Amino acid sequence: MAEETVSLEQLCRATIARDGDRPFIEFDGRWFPQRTVNALARKIIAYIDSAGLGENPLVVLAARNRPATLAAFLALLARGCTVRMVYPFQSAEALAAELQTIQPALAIITEEDIASPVIRALRNCGSALLSLSIADAQLANGLERSANGNHGAGVAQLILLTSGTTGYPKPFSLDFATVARYYAGDMRWRSTPSAEAVHTETLDTTPAFLYFPIGNISGLYTTLPALLSGQPVVLRDRFSLDAWLDFVRRFQPVVFGMPPAAFQEFLDLNIDPAAISSIRAMGAGAAPLDVNVKQAFEARYGIPILLSYGATEFGGPVTRMTLQMHLEIGDSKRGTVGQPMEGMSIRIVNADTGLPVPAGVEGVVEVISCRIGPDWIHTSDIGVMDEDGYLYLRGRADGAIIRGGFKLVPEVIETALIQHPSVASAAVVAVADRRLGQVPGAVVVLKSGGSHSSKDLLEDLETELRKRLPATHIPVHWRIVDALPKTPSVKVDVAALRGMFSYGHD
């Protein structure tokens, strides 16, 4: 007999029907029980219904990592809403402009990010507004009901955000059936999604450590399975090494991970190996990890770092190293991000012809992801596949700056810079950073007749950029020059620009 297909809505409704008192979400040193979180999810569904939203309404979720955010996420999925993620860590003006473009029927926003420009934008859109605190939600006065009736196209979708590889973070859609199939976790009870069946399963009592923004693929990949299984979670607003070490001390995980940018910080602080003695292997993904940092960490702590490779466009990771692979190959394939996962295909093609190249030859990475479809996805990543099917990444073909887990295109920052009335021209390049891998460095040419001092101008540039771009795009290093360096073919000399930042920090 074929297993009954269960929808994402059913899975989420079963989850929020639980009323146990077991600890569910820890935030800011306080545990919130299942009963509290799920009651809030049900309350949010009632708010959605009272706001006059019909079937499959288009709802923006622009919320920081809070217990109320996770409750709202479950509520939106259970209610069958099309959920459009928006990053909250941007200026009020930038958030307002994004809301004006999206025109949601309802916006759910963390209370600290609700400023006058946001309120004005939602009034103009006819949108309702639900404000989230740490562990509660409330419809905003005067914005209790939606007037625009905007809804998703066709079936309900979860619209995530890319990391901004080709510009400002783009929306990326997954329908609910795909989310249920690939992101709900390996739950034996999915064919009988009653609250009673879920509650009687033997659940993992070791918490998940969640710090990725819920609006991107890493957030979805790590958060949803934990919520649906009832696994406790330790929620953080963002990653910090202190919080990570505290989690290891309290819960003694055996296999654990952290962002690639954190490994250099770990080494710089010379943390005692005894602090992580429970860990037998560590995972790292979402951004490149310098092979020298990887080797230094493994030599110092005797713990293998298992790399993976993925992207929003693939629906998550597509290759990975496993502990079994590491035991089999040892250190013979240093720097590999592993082999394709089940259902995934990887090939390397010539950048000019698009034709596949032999093993060991460098080219552009292409991917088939079972989560997305049967077609090859062309990337801007340069890589090599060896004869055993292990993938090695060699950088980017498009010049993107990879700042931690965020990919930034220099042209986007340059375009924003030259909108400033004092800037004649600008160029942006990657500058090496010990913690984040790379950060943006900006070289600026000023218009004649400017009256700003250099310090005042840079402060003004940063202020204006924050109105147009996410915080991740703001340059860390600056140079003011008389003219941008050029090659003999009169193109901007990128090598010369990088040389301006090669002798340490500002």
C-alpha positions as CSV (number, residue, x, y, z in Angstrom):
1,M,0.0,0.0,0.0
2,A,1.4,3.4,-1.0
3,E,2.2,5.8,1.7
4,E,-0.2,8.6,2.0
5,T,1.1,12.0,0.7
6,V,1.0,14.6,3.4
7,S,1.0,18.3,2.5
8,L,3.3,21.0,4.1
9,E,0.1,22.6,5.5
10,Q,-0.8,19.3,7.3
11,L,2.6,18.9,8.7
12,C,2.6,22.4,10.1
13,R,-0.9,22.2,11.5
14,A,0.1,18.9,13.3
15,T,3.1,20.7,14.7
16,I,1.3,23.7,16.2
17,A,-1.5,21.4,17.6
18,R,1.0,20.1,20.2
19,D,0.6,21.5,23.7
20,G,3.5,19.9,25.6
21,D,5.4,21.7,28.3
22,R,8.8,20.4,27.1
23,P,11.4,23.2,26.4
24,F,11.2,24.1,22.7
25,I,13.1,27.3,21.8
26,E,15.8,28.9,23.9
27,F,16.5,32.6,23.2
28,D,18.5,35.1,25.1
29,G,19.0,32.7,28.0
30,R,15.3,31.8,28.4
31,W,13.5,28.6,27.3
32,F,10.0,28.9,25.7
33,P,8.0,25.7,26.0
34,Q,6.1,24.0,23.1
35,R,2.8,25.1,24.5
36,T,3.8,28.8,24.4
37,V,5.2,28.8,20.9
38,N,2.4,26.8,19.3
39,A,-0.3,28.9,21.1
40,L,1.3,31.9,19.5
41,A,1.3,30.3,16.1
42,R,-2.4,29.6,16.4
43,K,-3.0,33.2,17.6
44,I,-1.2,34.4,14.4
45,I,-3.4,32.3,12.2
46,A,-6.4,34.0,13.9
47,Y,-4.9,37.4,13.2
48,I,-4.4,36.5,9.5
49,D,-8.0,35.4,9.3
50,S,-9.2,38.6,11.0
51,A,-7.2,40.8,8.7
52,G,-9.4,39.9,5.8
53,L,-6.9,37.8,3.9
54,G,-8.3,35.2,1.5
55,E,-6.8,32.0,0.2
56,N,-3.1,32.0,-0.5
57,P,-2.5,35.6,0.5
58,L,0.9,37.2,-0.3
59,V,2.6,37.8,3.1
60,V,6.0,39.4,3.6
61,L,8.0,38.0,6.5
62,A,10.8,40.5,7.4
63,A,11.7,39.3,10.9
64,R,14.8,38.8,12.9
65,N,15.5,35.4,14.6
66,R,13.1,35.4,17.6
67,P,10.8,32.7,19.0
68,A,7.9,34.7,17.6
69,T,9.4,34.6,14.2
70,L,9.5,30.8,14.2
71,A,5.9,30.7,15.4
72,A,4.9,33.1,12.6
73,F,6.7,30.9,10.1
74,L,4.9,27.8,11.1
75,A,1.6,29.7,11.2
76,L,2.0,31.1,7.6
77,L,2.8,27.6,6.3
78,A,-0.1,26.0,8.1
79,R,-2.4,28.7,6.8
80,G,-1.3,28.1,3.2
81,C,0.1,31.6,2.6
82,T,2.6,32.5,-0.1
83,V,5.5,33.7,2.1
84,R,7.8,36.3,0.6
85,M,11.0,36.6,2.7
86,V,12.6,40.0,3.1
87,Y,15.9,40.6,5.0
88,P,15.2,42.9,8.0
89,F,18.8,44.1,8.4
90,Q,18.6,47.1,6.1
91,S,17.6,50.8,6.6
92,A,13.9,51.7,7.1
93,E,14.0,53.5,3.7
94,A,15.3,50.4,1.9
95,L,12.8,48.2,3.6
96,A,9.9,50.6,2.8
97,A,11.0,50.7,-0.9
98,E,11.0,46.9,-1.0
99,L,7.5,46.7,0.5
100,Q,6.3,49.2,-2.1
101,T,7.6,46.9,-4.8
102,I,6.1,43.7,-3.4
103,Q,2.7,45.1,-2.4
104,P,1.9,42.4,0.2
105,A,-1.5,41.7,1.6
106,L,0.2,41.5,5.0
107,A,3.6,42.3,6.4
108,I,5.0,40.6,9.5
109,I,7.9,42.6,10.8
110,T,10.0,42.6,14.0
111,E,8.9,45.6,16.1
112,E,12.4,47.2,16.2
113,D,12.3,47.5,12.4
114,I,8.9,49.2,12.2
115,A,9.7,52.9,11.5
116,S,7.8,55.7,9.9
117,P,8.9,55.0,6.3
118,V,7.8,51.4,6.7
119,I,4.4,52.4,8.1
120,R,3.9,54.9,5.2
121,A,4.8,52.3,2.6
122,L,2.3,49.8,4.0
123,R,-0.5,52.4,4.1
124,N,0.2,53.2,0.5
125,C,0.0,49.5,-0.3
126,G,-3.2,48.9,1.6
127,S,-1.3,46.2,3.6
128,A,-2.0,44.9,7.0
129,L,0.9,44.8,9.5
130,L,1.6,42.3,12.2
131,S,4.3,43.3,14.7
132,L,6.5,40.7,16.4
133,S,8.2,41.1,19.7
134,I,10.4,38.4,21.2
135,A,7.6,36.0,21.9
136,D,4.3,37.7,21.0
137,A,2.5,39.3,18.0
138,Q,0.0,42.1,17.6
139,L,-1.8,43.7,14.7
140,A,-0.7,47.3,14.3
141,N,-3.2,50.1,15.1
142,G,-4.8,51.4,11.9
143,L,-3.3,48.5,9.9
144,E,-5.4,45.7,11.2
145,R,-7.0,44.8,7.8
146,S,-5.7,44.4,4.3
147,A,-7.2,46.5,1.6
148,N,-5.3,45.2,-1.5
149,G,-6.2,41.5,-1.5
150,N,-2.8,40.6,-3.1
151,H,-2.3,36.8,-3.3
152,G,0.3,34.3,-4.5
153,A,0.3,33.1,-8.1
154,G,-1.3,29.6,-8.3
155,V,-0.2,27.3,-5.6
156,A,1.3,28.5,-2.3
157,Q,5.0,29.2,-2.4
158,L,7.9,29.9,-0.1
159,I,9.9,32.7,-1.7
160,L,13.4,32.8,-0.3
161,L,16.3,35.2,-0.9
162,T,19.6,34.5,-2.7
163,S,22.8,35.8,-1.2
164,G,23.0,38.5,-3.9
165,T,25.4,36.8,-6.4
166,T,24.3,39.0,-9.4
167,G,23.1,42.0,-7.5
168,Y,20.6,42.8,-4.8
169,P,19.2,39.5,-3.2
170,K,16.7,38.0,-5.6
171,P,13.6,36.1,-4.8
172,F,13.7,32.3,-5.3
173,S,10.5,30.3,-5.2
174,L,9.8,26.8,-3.9
175,D,6.3,25.4,-4.0
176,F,4.9,23.8,-0.8
177,A,5.1,20.3,-2.3
178,T,8.9,20.7,-2.9
179,V,9.4,22.1,0.6
180,A,7.5,19.1,2.1
181,R,9.5,16.7,0.0
182,Y,13.0,18.0,0.6
183,Y,13.1,20.3,3.6
184,A,10.7,18.8,6.2
185,G,13.3,16.3,7.5
186,D,13.3,12.6,7.7
187,M,10.2,12.0,9.8
188,R,8.7,8.6,10.1
189,W,5.3,10.0,11.1
190,R,4.8,12.1,8.0
191,S,2.1,9.7,6.7
192,T,0.0,10.1,9.9
193,P,0.4,13.8,10.8
194,S,-1.8,13.9,13.9
195,A,-0.7,15.7,17.0
196,E,-0.9,12.5,19.0
197,A,1.2,10.5,16.5
198,V,3.9,13.2,16.4
199,H,4.0,13.6,20.2
200,T,4.6,9.9,20.8
201,E,7.6,9.7,18.5
202,T,11.0,9.3,20.1
203,L,12.4,12.8,19.5
204,D,16.0,13.9,19.5
205,T,16.5,15.8,22.7
206,T,19.8,17.4,21.6
207,P,19.0,20.9,20.5
208,A,19.6,22.3,17.1
209,F,21.8,25.5,17.0
210,L,20.1,28.0,14.7
211,Y,21.6,31.3,13.6
212,F,21.1,31.6,9.9
213,P,18.5,34.1,8.8
214,I,15.2,32.3,8.2
215,G,14.8,34.1,4.9
216,N,17.6,32.2,3.1
217,I,18.1,28.6,2.0
218,S,20.4,27.8,4.9
219,G,17.8,29.1,7.4
220,L,15.1,26.9,5.8
221,Y,17.4,23.8,5.6
222,T,18.3,24.0,9.3
223,T,15.1,25.4,10.9
224,L,12.1,23.7,9.4
225,P,13.1,20.0,10.1
226,A,13.8,20.9,13.8
227,L,10.4,22.7,14.1
228,L,8.4,20.0,12.5
229,S,10.1,17.2,14.5
230,G,9.7,19.0,17.8
231,Q,13.4,19.0,18.4
232,P,14.5,21.7,20.8
233,V,16.4,24.6,19.3
234,V,18.8,27.1,20.7
235,L,18.1,30.3,18.6
236,R,20.5,33.1,18.1
237,D,20.0,36.4,16.3
238,R,23.3,35.8,14.5
239,F,26.4,33.7,14.8
240,S,28.8,34.4,17.6
241,L,31.7,32.3,18.6
242,D,31.0,32.8,22.3
243,A,27.4,31.5,21.8
244,W,28.8,28.6,19.8
245,L,31.3,27.6,22.5
246,D,28.6,27.9,25.1
247,F,26.4,25.5,23.2
248,V,29.3,23.0,22.8
249,R,30.0,23.2,26.6
250,R,26.4,22.6,27.5
251,F,25.3,20.0,25.0
252,Q,28.6,18.2,24.0
253,P,27.7,17.6,20.3
254,V,29.7,14.9,18.4
255,V,29.3,16.3,14.9
256,F,28.9,20.1,14.7
257,G,29.6,23.0,12.4
258,M,30.2,26.7,12.1
259,P,30.5,29.2,9.3
260,P,33.8,29.2,7.4
261,A,34.6,32.7,8.5
262,A,34.7,31.5,12.2
263,F,37.6,29.1,11.8
264,Q,40.2,31.8,11.5
265,E,38.8,33.6,14.5
266,F,38.9,30.3,16.4
267,L,42.6,30.0,15.6
268,D,43.4,33.6,16.4
269,L,41.9,33.2,19.9
270,N,43.9,30.0,20.4
271,I,41.0,28.3,22.0
272,D,41.9,25.4,24.2
273,P,41.2,22.0,22.4
274,A,39.6,20.8,25.6
275,A,36.7,23.2,24.9
276,I,35.6,21.2,21.9
277,S,36.7,17.7,23.0
278,S,33.3,16.1,22.4
279,I,33.4,17.0,18.6
280,R,34.6,14.3,16.2
281,A,33.9,16.1,12.9
282,M,32.9,19.6,11.9
283,G,30.9,20.8,8.9
284,A,31.4,24.0,7.0
285,G,29.5,25.4,4.0
286,A,27.8,28.5,2.6
287,A,31.1,30.2,1.7
288,P,34.7,29.1,0.8
289,L,37.1,28.1,3.5
290,D,40.8,28.9,2.8
291,V,42.7,25.6,2.6
292,N,45.5,27.0,4.8
293,V,43.0,27.8,7.5
294,K,41.4,24.4,7.2
295,Q,44.8,22.7,7.5
296,A,45.9,24.8,10.4
297,F,42.6,24.1,12.3
298,E,42.8,20.4,11.7
299,A,46.5,20.2,12.8
300,R,45.8,22.2,15.9
301,Y,42.6,20.4,17.0
302,G,42.7,17.0,15.3
303,I,39.1,17.4,14.1
304,P,38.4,17.0,10.3
305,I,36.5,19.8,8.7
306,L,33.9,18.3,6.2
307,L,33.2,20.8,3.5
308,S,30.0,21.1,1.4
309,Y,28.9,23.1,-1.7
310,G,25.5,24.5,-2.4
311,A,23.5,27.6,-3.3
312,T,20.0,28.9,-3.2
313,E,19.6,28.2,-6.9
314,F,20.3,24.5,-6.2
315,G,17.8,24.5,-3.2
316,G,20.7,23.9,-0.8
317,P,23.8,21.7,-0.7
318,V,24.6,19.5,-3.7
319,T,27.9,18.0,-2.6
320,R,29.4,17.2,0.7
321,M,32.2,15.4,2.5
322,T,31.1,12.8,5.0
323,L,33.0,11.4,7.9
324,Q,33.1,8.0,6.1
325,M,34.7,9.7,3.0
326,H,37.3,11.3,5.2
327,L,38.1,8.0,6.9
328,E,38.5,6.4,3.4
329,I,40.6,9.0,1.7
330,G,42.4,10.6,4.7
331,D,44.3,13.8,3.6
332,S,44.8,12.7,0.0
333,K,42.2,15.1,-1.3
334,R,42.8,18.3,0.7
335,G,40.3,21.1,-0.1
336,T,37.6,19.0,-1.7
337,V,34.0,19.8,-1.1
338,G,33.1,16.2,-1.5
339,Q,31.0,14.2,-4.0
340,P,27.5,14.9,-5.4
341,M,24.8,14.0,-2.9
342,E,22.0,11.5,-3.9
343,G,19.9,12.9,-6.8
344,M,22.5,15.6,-7.7
345,S,24.8,15.7,-10.7
346,I,27.9,17.9,-11.3
347,R,29.9,18.5,-14.4
348,I,32.7,20.9,-15.4
349,V,32.4,22.7,-18.7
350,N,34.6,24.9,-20.8
351,A,33.8,28.6,-20.1
352,D,33.9,29.5,-23.9
353,T,32.3,26.4,-25.5
354,G,30.1,25.1,-22.8
355,L,31.3,21.6,-23.5
356,P,32.2,19.2,-20.7
357,V,35.9,18.9,-19.9
358,P,37.8,15.8,-18.7
359,A,38.5,15.0,-15.1
360,G,41.3,17.2,-13.7
361,V,40.6,20.1,-16.1
362,E,39.5,23.4,-14.7
363,G,36.2,24.9,-15.9
364,V,32.8,26.3,-14.9
365,V,30.6,24.2,-12.6
366,E,27.2,23.1,-13.7
367,V,24.7,21.4,-11.5
368,I,21.5,19.3,-11.8
369,S,19.6,19.5,-8.5
370,C,16.8,17.0,-7.9
371,R,15.1,19.7,-5.7
372,I,14.8,22.1,-8.7
373,G,14.4,20.1,-11.9
374,P,16.1,18.1,-14.6
375,D,18.0,20.9,-16.3
376,W,21.7,21.9,-15.9
377,I,22.1,25.0,-13.8
378,H,25.0,27.1,-15.0
379,T,27.0,28.8,-12.2
380,S,29.8,31.3,-12.0
381,D,32.0,29.0,-9.9
382,I,35.3,27.7,-11.2
383,G,36.0,24.1,-10.3
384,V,37.7,20.8,-11.0
385,M,36.4,17.2,-10.7
386,D,38.9,14.5,-10.1
387,E,38.8,11.0,-11.5
388,D,37.0,9.8,-8.4
389,G,34.2,12.4,-8.6
390,Y,35.4,14.7,-5.9
391,L,34.8,18.4,-6.6
392,Y,37.3,21.2,-5.9
393,L,36.3,24.9,-6.1
394,R,38.8,27.4,-7.5
395,G,37.0,30.7,-7.2
396,R,34.5,32.8,-9.1
397,A,34.3,33.6,-12.8
398,D,32.2,36.7,-12.3
399,G,34.4,38.6,-9.8
400,A,31.9,38.4,-7.0
401,I,33.0,39.2,-3.5
402,I,32.2,36.5,-1.0
403,R,31.8,38.1,2.4
404,G,31.2,35.3,4.8
405,G,28.1,33.6,3.3
406,F,27.1,36.6,1.2
407,K,28.1,37.0,-2.4
408,L,28.3,40.6,-3.5
409,V,28.7,41.9,-7.1
410,P,31.0,44.9,-7.3
411,E,29.0,46.6,-10.0
412,V,26.0,46.9,-7.6
413,I,28.0,48.7,-5.0
414,E,29.6,50.9,-7.7
415,T,26.3,51.9,-9.1
416,A,25.0,53.0,-5.7
417,L,28.3,54.9,-5.0
418,I,28.1,57.0,-8.2
419,Q,24.6,58.2,-7.3
420,H,26.2,60.3,-4.6
421,P,26.5,63.9,-5.8
422,S,30.2,64.1,-4.8
423,V,31.3,61.0,-6.6
424,A,32.6,61.1,-10.2
425,S,33.4,57.4,-10.5
426,A,34.0,54.4,-8.3
427,A,35.3,50.9,-8.4
428,V,34.9,48.1,-5.9
429,V,37.1,45.0,-5.4
430,A,37.5,42.1,-3.0
431,V,39.9,42.7,-0.1
432,A,41.2,39.7,1.9
433,D,39.8,39.5,5.4
434,R,41.0,37.0,8.1
435,R,37.6,36.5,9.5
436,L,35.1,36.8,6.6
437,G,37.4,35.7,3.8
438,Q,36.7,38.8,1.7
439,V,35.1,42.2,2.2
440,P,34.5,45.1,-0.3
441,G,37.1,47.8,-0.8
442,A,35.9,50.9,-2.6
443,V,38.1,53.3,-4.7
444,V,36.4,56.6,-5.2
445,V,37.1,59.6,-7.6
446,L,35.5,62.8,-6.4
447,K,33.9,65.5,-8.6
448,S,35.8,68.8,-8.7
449,G,34.7,71.6,-6.3
450,G,33.6,69.3,-3.5
451,S,33.7,70.9,0.0
452,H,33.6,67.7,2.1
453,S,36.6,66.6,4.2
454,S,37.6,63.0,3.5
455,K,36.3,61.8,6.8
456,D,33.0,63.6,6.5
457,L,32.6,62.4,2.9
458,L,33.2,58.8,3.8
459,E,30.6,59.0,6.7
460,D,28.1,60.5,4.3
461,L,28.8,57.9,1.6
462,E,28.2,55.1,4.1
463,T,25.0,56.7,5.3
464,E,23.6,57.0,1.8
465,L,24.7,53.5,0.8
466,R,22.9,52.0,3.8
467,K,19.7,53.5,2.4
468,R,20.1,51.7,-0.9
469,L,22.0,48.4,0.0
470,P,22.0,45.7,2.7
471,A,24.6,46.1,5.4
472,T,26.7,43.3,3.9
473,H,27.4,45.5,0.8
474,I,28.9,48.4,2.7
475,P,32.6,48.7,1.9
476,V,35.0,48.1,4.8
477,H,38.0,49.8,3.2
478,W,38.1,53.0,1.3
479,R,40.6,54.9,-1.0
480,I,40.0,58.4,-2.5
481,V,42.1,58.9,-5.7
482,D,42.4,61.4,-8.5
483,A,41.7,58.8,-11.2
484,L,40.9,55.1,-11.4
485,P,43.9,53.1,-12.7
486,K,43.4,51.9,-16.3
487,T,44.9,49.1,-18.4
488,P,46.4,49.8,-21.9
489,S,43.0,48.9,-23.3
490,V,41.5,51.7,-21.2
491,K,39.6,49.3,-18.9
492,V,39.7,49.7,-15.1
493,D,42.8,47.9,-13.9
494,V,41.5,45.5,-11.3
495,A,44.9,44.2,-10.3
496,A,46.0,47.8,-9.6
497,L,42.9,48.4,-7.5
498,R,43.6,45.3,-5.4
499,G,47.1,46.5,-5.0
500,M,45.8,49.6,-3.2
501,F,44.6,47.4,-0.4
502,S,47.5,44.9,-0.2
503,Y,49.4,46.5,2.6
504,G,47.1,46.0,5.6
505,H,43.9,47.7,6.8
506,D,43.0,51.4,6.8
